[in-house]
């Protein structure tokens, strides 16, 4: 392997690599591969992986792939406290027993349900999305096809199955707890099989087996669906904060697929719908920016914009290109910005991974948009406070008077 090879190159630790040597602009690998490995193109994949690691080291992070599209005018700021701390003080929320988990009381749920109602009435229904229920346990097969298997491992909650349901096989576990009052985790490890996958990390991938291997009728496009049936889980190592950065959260996931033109057009419609909600209903101080996630950059899914001038003018929303638009709300208490919404045009990434075609022969593209209800709550309360007097009239009506049912002595 020759070319621009960094001296501190990260060569992967794989059983196929016996040793390696870096000299100036050349990398030499000593591989231990069988004829079957050669037929399976293992050496080619090792070289491609190393090239990806070199590209990743030069990626520069999100800050270098962030382009402002729109910024709202500054709104009046009458609240400057951390909304999570205030919610805890008023018993709107309390920590759950698990890491990065909250129990939402009636008052918090009233607000979350109001956001759901806004999404349904102002975005979902007008744009013609149909409700589905996506699985919340994602097996390896799905993540292999979606591309998440390339690097999702540090962030997922793994799911394992018992080796057997035979009560006698598990009797010693129950007996141990009855005697000691402790759950013998190490003993349990010996009685479960390896992980079959993980809890829902992002809702979108679990949808795709529904259309896997199918050819979509041209007349049925674009297909527009959404899911709001359960929680998503991410192991936010070192990043837990308040209700906005948690391990367990609630999302409405919007997914659409069709031709490239249809996919981009729907992204623009979503941009307009979000713009109206954030400006006219929630009255937030917000901004949005086009970003290039690393998983897209490493697959060459960038720089396909056909209307860059429209993006600069702020009239195109996501633009005619593969990529993500992040929506950020200003947090007065920390003088920072919180990403609380996104719209992604994923190109043919998922249709190719799940072998989905279009009857007309056109390339199939898809998009997705995740609506994080905890993040909407954090953004809204950080700017408007917990007292209804400071809320927009529409939100006052939708939420109603706080349902104070708990009186702790």
Number of C-alpha atoms within 10 A of each C-alpha: 13 11 9 11 16 15 12 8 14 12 19 12 9 9 9 17 16 12 12 11 11 16 11 12 12 14 18 12 17 11 16 12 14 11 8 9 12 11 9 11 11 16 18 10 11 18 14 12 14 16 17 15 17 18 14 15 12 9 16 11 13 11 10 10 15 17 16 15 22 19 15 15 11 10 12 11 14 12 18 16 16 18 24 20 13 16 21 15 11 14 18 21 21 16 14 12 9 9 13 22 19 18 13 18 19 17 21 21 18 18 23 20 14 19 21 18 14 18 18 15 12 16 19 21 11 11 15 11 18 14 15 12 14 22 17 18 18 21 18 15 12 19 19 13 19 20 15 16 14 10 10 12 13 10 15 19 19 16 15 14 12 15 13 12 9 9 9 9 12 16 10 14 17 14 12 14 12 11 8 9 10 11 14 14 9 8 13 13 12 10 15 13 13 13 13 14 20 21 19 24 23 18 28 22 21 20 18 20 16 10 14 16 15 15 15 20 13 15 10 10 15 21 17 22 19 23 21 17 17 15 17 20 21 21 18 17 11 6 11 15 12 20 24 20 18 21 25 21 20 18 21 20 20 23 25 22 27 27 22 21 14 18 29 27 18 22 26 19 16 21 20 15 17 19 19 15 16 18 14 12 16 20 19 24 22 24 21 25 21 23 21 23 18 17 14 16 17 15 10 11 19 16 13 13 14 11 12 15 12 15 21 15 11 17 15 21 26 32 27 23 22 27 25 24 25 24 24 22 26 21 24 17 13 11 8 10 16 19 18 21 19 22 25 25 26 22 24 23 20 22 25 17 17 21 17 21 24 20 13 13 11 12 17 27 27 27 27 24 23 21 21 20 22 23 24 22 20 22 27 23 24 26 27 22 22 20 11 16 10 15 19 15 12 13 17 16 12 15 19 13 11 16 14 12 9 10 6 5 3
